Amino acid sequence: MDQTLQQLGGILLKAIPTVVLLLIVHFYLKFMFFRPLQKVLAERKQATQGTKEKAELLLAKADQTQAAIEAALRKAREEIYQEQEEARKQWTNEQTARLDQARHQSHDLIHQAQTQLEADVDRAKKDLAETADALAEEIARTLLERKAA
């Protein structure tokens, strides 16, 4: 067993420079490679986080702008609908006025035509009455002449 311990001590004694070398490499890599790498990664994460926050702010601003534009569009549509409704009402009122005017004119024309027709009927009756009297006298004369002859 002594011999095993001596061999083990010899192996450990030979391993000391390797362990020391490993510790030196470890600290060297830690200070020269991993710390700067962690620093760069932290800066990158911070820059990414800042960019992400800016992007979120821009998205929020874009949402607000979109909402404002949609509100303006709704208002413009409402105004257009109101203008169209007013134009439709005005057009309907104009059509109603024209129809009323046309009805009034047609009523006047019918009244004038009735008056004219009544006047023509009266004239025709007078003419018929005069012609009837003249015919009656001629018929009576003709009959009297035949009886006298």
C-alpha positions in Angstrom: 0.0 0.0 0.0 2.9 2.3 0.7 4.0 1.7 -2.8 0.6 2.7 -4.2 0.6 5.8 -2.1 4.0 6.7 -3.3 3.0 6.2 -6.9 -0.1 8.2 -6.3 2.0 11.0 -4.7 4.3 10.9 -7.7 1.4 11.2 -10.1 0.0 14.1 -8.1 3.4 15.7 -8.0 3.6 15.4 -11.8 0.0 16.7 -12.1 0.7 19.9 -10.2 2.2 21.7 -13.3 -0.8 20.6 -15.3 -3.3 21.8 -12.7 -1.4 25.1 -12.4 -1.4 25.4 -16.2 -5.2 24.6 -16.3 -5.9 27.3 -13.6 -3.8 29.8 -15.5 -5.7 29.0 -18.8 -9.0 29.1 -16.9 -8.3 32.6 -15.4 -6.8 33.8 -18.7 -9.9 32.7 -20.7 -12.2 34.1 -18.0 -10.6 37.6 -18.1 -9.5 37.7 -21.7 -12.4 36.0 -23.4 -15.5 35.3 -21.3 -15.7 38.7 -19.5 -15.5 40.7 -22.8 -17.9 38.3 -24.4 -20.4 38.7 -21.5 -19.9 42.5 -21.7 -20.6 42.4 -25.5 -23.6 40.2 -25.0 -25.0 42.4 -22.2 -24.6 45.5 -24.4 -26.2 43.7 -27.3 -29.1 42.6 -25.0 -29.5 46.2 -23.8 -29.4 47.5 -27.3 -32.0 44.9 -28.4 -34.2 45.7 -25.4 -34.0 49.4 -26.3 -34.8 48.7 -29.9 -37.7 46.5 -28.8 -39.0 49.3 -26.5 -38.7 51.8 -29.3 -40.6 49.4 -31.6 -43.3 49.0 -29.0 -43.6 52.8 -28.7 -43.8 53.1 -32.5 -46.5 50.5 -32.6 -48.5 52.3 -29.9 -48.1 55.6 -31.8 -49.1 53.8 -35.0 -52.2 52.4 -33.3 -53.1 55.9 -32.1 -52.6 57.3 -35.6 -54.7 54.5 -37.0 -57.5 55.3 -34.5 -57.4 59.0 -35.3 -57.5 58.3 -39.1 -60.5 55.9 -38.6 -62.3 58.5 -36.5 -61.7 61.1 -39.2 -62.9 58.7 -41.9 -66.1 57.9 -39.8 -66.7 61.7 -39.4 -66.1 62.3 -43.2 -68.5 59.4 -44.0 -71.1 60.9 -41.7 -70.8 64.3 -43.3 -71.1 62.8 -46.8 -74.2 60.8 -45.7 -75.7 64.0 -44.3 -74.9 65.9 -47.5 -76.5 63.1 -49.5 -79.5 63.1 -47.3 -79.9 66.8 -47.6 -79.5 66.6 -51.4 -82.1 63.8 -51.5 -84.5 65.9 -49.4 -84.0 68.9 -51.6 -84.5 66.8 -54.7 -87.7 65.3 -53.2 -89.0 68.8 -52.3 -88.2 70.1 -55.8 -90.0 67.1 -57.3 -93.0 67.6 -55.0 -93.1 71.3 -56.0 -92.9 70.5 -59.7 -95.6 67.9 -59.3 -97.8 70.4 -57.4 -97.2 73.0 -60.1 -98.0 70.4 -62.9 -101.2 69.4 -61.1 -102.2 73.1 -60.7 -101.4 73.8 -64.4 -103.4 70.7 -65.5 -106.3 71.7 -63.3 -106.2 75.2 -64.8 -106.1 73.7 -68.3 -109.0 71.3 -67.5 -111.0 74.3 -66.2 -110.2 76.3 -69.3 -111.2 73.4 -71.5 -114.4 72.9 -69.6 -115.2 76.6 -69.9 -114.4 76.5 -73.6 -116.5 73.4 -74.1 -119.5 74.9 -72.3 -119.2 78.0 -74.5 -119.0 75.9 -77.6 -122.0 73.9 -76.5 -124.0 77.1 -75.9 -123.0 78.4 -79.3 -123.9 75.1 -80.9 -127.3 75.1 -79.2 -128.0 78.7 -80.4 -126.9 77.8 -83.9 -129.1 74.7 -83.8 -132.0 76.7 -82.4 -131.6 79.3 -85.2 -131.2 76.6 -87.8 -134.1 74.7 -86.4 -136.3 77.8 -86.6 -135.2 78.5 -90.1 -135.8 74.9 -91.2 -139.2 74.9 -89.5 -140.2 78.0 -91.4 -139.0 76.6 -94.6 -140.8 73.3 -94.0 -143.9 75.1 -93.1 -143.7 77.3 -96.2 -143.1 74.3 -98.4 -146.0 72.5 -96.9 -148.2 75.5 -97.2 -147.2 76.0 -100.8 -148.1 72.4 -101.6 -151.5 72.7 -100.0 -152.1 75.9 -101.8 -151.3 74.4 -105.1 
